Amino acid sequence: MHRGVRVICAQLAVLVVGCCPQFAQNSERIKVAEGEYRVTTEDDIGVGPIETEVFHFRESWTLWRVGSEYELEGERFFESPRGTPHDNQFLARLTHDLRLLSVKEFARLAFRADSGPLNCQFLPNRLHCDSTAKDPAQDVSVDVPMDRSYALLWPLSAFSLASLTRNAPAEIGKPIPIQVVQLQQLNNELPVLSIRCDGLIRYLGLSKPAITIAGKGWYPKVYEITASPVHKLTLWVSPEGLLLAAEKPSLPSGRMELVRFTKFANF
């Protein structure tokens, strides 16, 4: 290419990026995968804390690579209480190895009309959530101190649970301490109650033989979480760090599973 042409092209690129930074950002946004999770239970019972159970939960999502991180766009469908449908959108940021950094939930809080979106930051030593209310008197802010690896257990979050496994030891059967957090909406006086529980996570090895999830054969890593809210939870996670299934073996059993998955690029 002639030197003068190269200079003109470079100047045009600078002009486009300078005037329209969103153009540069969008040009680097690569669609990596999309899928859907569903929760099944015995006898069509609800899952979650008493009086806030959800029924017929499913979550569709799309994963994008943006620079060295990932963006997640998702939508959750469920009933709570039974027969009352909800359709809630959310956005999330994840690291290069799918560790959760932040989540933005667009659903309004049940006991704060002036609320939303709810933003949660997964910081190294604390979980911080803020309802971003227009009226400061209606704002809800939650800070949960943390001193070990942690995950958001409730509301249901497949990507938060999978993120927790990234800190598990590679040695089979060796437990390490973790923490799980529940955010419950109770009443006007306690619009959001945070409950932190200590627990353990251990790596159980690779699943053999292969298991079929979303119509595809996998050799996932298997983990076990023990914590008071769930007692025991088994996780099947892909080598990339994607949750394939989570199952609570105690009765009544419940299972979250990836039922649809399409991969567009390596991650």
N, C-alpha and C positions, 0 to 999 in steps of 0.2 A: 504494500500500500504506500502511496506517495506520502512524504512527510507532512505536507500541508493538509492532506485529507485526514491524517491521523490526529493532527492538532485540532482541526475543526470538530472531529468526532469526540475527542476528549472534552473540548469546551462545551459541546452540546450535552454530554453526559453530566458534567458538573452543573450545568444550568437546570437540567431536568430534576436532578436529585435535590438541588438547592431550593427550587420552587415547589417541588412536590415530593417531600420526603416519604410520603406514604407509597409512592410508586416504587422507590427503592426497596422499601420493606416488603411490599407485596411480591416484587419480583424474586425475592429470596425465600418465599413461603412455599414449601414443598409438601404436598399431600403424601403422608407416609402410610396410613392405614385407617380403616374404619371398621366398626363392629357394633355389637349389641350384647348386653348382659341381661339375663333374666333370673329372677329368684323363684324357686319352686319350693313348696312345703307340703307336708303330709296333711290331707284333709282340708286343704285350702285355708289354713290358719294364717294369721298375720305374723309379721316379723318385727322385732324392735321392742323398745320399752313398753311396759304396760300402759294402756290408755292412749298411746301414740303409735300403735302398730300400723304398719302399712301392708296393703294387699296388692297382689298382681304387679309387683315391681318389675320394671324393665328400664334399661338405660341404653340409648343409642349414642354413639360418639364418633368423632373424626379427629385423628391425630395429625398435626402438622409440624414439620421441622422448620424452625426459624433461627438461623445462625447456629449457635452451639446448644440451643435449648429446644424444647417442644412446647407447642400450644395444643390444648385440648378443647374442643367444642362439643358440648353434649346436651342431652335432653332426657329428663327422667319422667316416667309415667308411672303413677301408682294411685291407689285409693286409700284414703285415711280421713275419717273412719271408713269402714267398708261401704261401698256404694257412692262415695264422694270422690270424684276424679281430680287428679292434679297433673299438671303439665308444666314442669319447671326446667328452665334452661340454666346452664352453668358453663363457665370458662375456667381453665386451669393452666398453670405454667409448671413445667417439669424440667429437670436437668437432663443432661445428655444420656444419663443412665436411668431415666424415668423415676427419679426421686421427686416427690411432690414439693413444690415451692409455694404455690398459692392457689386459692380457689375463690371464684366469684359466683355466688348463688343469687339468681335473679328473683327467686320467690320472696314474697313479703313474709315477715314474721307474723305468726298467728295473733299475737297480742300487741302489735305495734302497727297501726295502719300506715303511719309515715315511716316506712322502712324499706330497705332494699336499694341496691343489691347488698347482700351480706358478703363482706370480703374477709377471708381468713388467710393469714400469713403463717407459713410453717417455718418459723425461725429456729435457729439451733438450740436455744434454751427456753423457748416459750411458744405457745400457740396464741396468736392474737387475732380476734375477730371484731369487726365493727359493722354496724348496720347502716351507716352513712345516711342517717335521717336528715331531712331538710330542717326540721325543728330540733335544735340541740337538746331540748328537754325530752324528746322522744328517742334520742339515740341510745343504742345498746352497745356496750363495749365489753369484751370478754378477754381476759388475760389468764392463761393457764401456764404456770411455770413448769418446765420440764428439765429433768436431769439425766435422761437417757433417750435412746431412739423411741419414737412414738408414731402413732397413726390415729387418724380419725375413724372411729368405729361406727359412730352414728351421728349424723345421717350416713346411710350406706355409701361407701366410697370404694369401689374396686381398685382404683389407682392409688388410693392412700394405703390400703392393705398391701398391695404389691410393692409399694415404695418401702414399706417396713422391712421386707425380706432382703433388701439390698444391704442391710447392715448385719445380717445374720452371719455367723462364722461358717467357714467352708468345711470345718470338721464335722463329720456326721455325728449327730446325737448330742453335741455340746450346746447347752442352753446359755443364753445371755439375757440379762434383764431388759425389759421394754416397758412402755407405757401405752395405754389406749385411752382415748377420750371420747366421751359421749356429750353431745349438746342437745339438751331437751328443752322444749318450749312448754312451760307449765301453766302460767297465769299472768295477770297484769303485774303482780308484785315481782315475779321471777320470770320475765319474758324469755330468758335464755339461762339455763342452769348447766354449768360445766361439771362433769364428773370424770375424774382422772383415776385410773386403776393401774396398779402394777401387775406385771406378768412376765412371761418368759417366751422366747422364740427359739426353736431349734431346727436345724437342717436335717432332714431324714434321708437325703440322697436322691438320685434320679429315679423316676418312675420307669419300671420295667415289668412287663413289656410296654410298648407304646399305648397311649390312650387316645381315643378319638374325641376331639372337641371341635365344634363348629365345622364338622365334615372333614377335618384334617387330622392326620396322625401326629402326635407330639411325644417327645421324651422330656417332660417337664421336670424341674426341680420341685421337690415336695418339702413343705415346711409345716411345723405344728406350733400354734400359738395357744398358750394357756393363760387365761386371765379371768377374773371373776365375772365380768358381764357375759362371756360366752362359754366359760369353763374350758372348752377345748375346740379349736378351729383348725382344720387342715386346709392348706393352700397349695394349689398346683400352679407353678409360675413358669413361663417360657424362658429360654435363655436370655432373651432381650429384656426381661423384666415385666412382661405382660401377664396379668392375672388371667388364668384359664378357668379356674374353678375355686370356690371356697365352700367348705362343707362343715356343718356342725353335726358330729356323729351322734350326740345325745338326742333322745327323743323329747319332743317331736322334732324330727330332723328338718333342716333347711339347707338349701344349696343355691349358691349364686354361680352361674355358669355362662361362659362366652358361647352364645348360640349362633352368632353370625360374625364372620371375620373376612376382610379382604385386605391384602397387603399390596401397596403400590411401590414402595421403595424400602431398602434395607434400613433398619434402625437398631 
